[in-house]
Amino acid sequence: MVTIQVFYKSSGSPVKNATVALGIGFGQTSGQYTDSNGEAHFNVKPQHGKVYVNGSTKKEGYLSGRVVIYV
């Protein structure tokens, strides 16, 4: 499982209701909305990929465990 947690750079507060998707392999996961803690959970194995938040690429690299993104 991979958990993406999204925070605002300016305040450090979690971003609620952001759309998060992962680009892995030759495809993309369906979008998940972040919860009140800014978290979106994906049932995928750790692997190289991209993190998209609201349609923009925010990270590319090895994705495993908890990945924190600042927007």
N, C-alpha and C positions, 0 to 999 in steps of 0.2 A: 504494500500500500504506500502511496505517496500522498502527503498532505501539503497543500500550498496554502500559505498564510500571507495575506496581503495587508499592508499597513500604509497609511499616509506618511510621506516623508516629513511634511511640515509639522504634524502634531504627534506622530507616533501612534495614533488611534487606528484600530482595525477598520478595514473597509468592508462595509456590509453590502450585500447584493451586487457585488462585482461578478462579472461572468469570467470564469477561468476555464481554460481548455489546455490540454497537453498535445503537442505534436510529437508522436513517437512512431518509430518504424517508418512505414510508408503512409501513415494516416494521422488522424486527429481524433481525440476523444470528444464526446459530446460535452457541451458546456455545462458547468456546475456553478451555481450561485454561492458566493461566500456567505457564511452564517454570521451571527452577531460577534463572533471572535475573529472574523476575517478569514475563516478556514473553508477550504474546499477539499474534499477527499476523493481520491481516485484509486480504484482497485486494479492497479497495474504493478508489474514487477519493476524494481529499480533498473533504470537504463538511461542511455543518453537521449535527450529530447529537448524540446522547447516548451516554455511556459508562455501562454497568451493570456493577457488580462484585458478584458473589454476589446478584444480584437487586435491588440498590439503585442508584439513580441517583447517580453520583459526579461527573459533569461534563456540561455542556451548552454547546455552542459549535462553532466550526470545528475539525474533526478532520483533521490532516494530519501526515505524518511520524511522529515519536515523541511520544506523549502520556504524561506522567507523572502518576500518580494516587497519593495518599497515603491510607491507610485506618487 
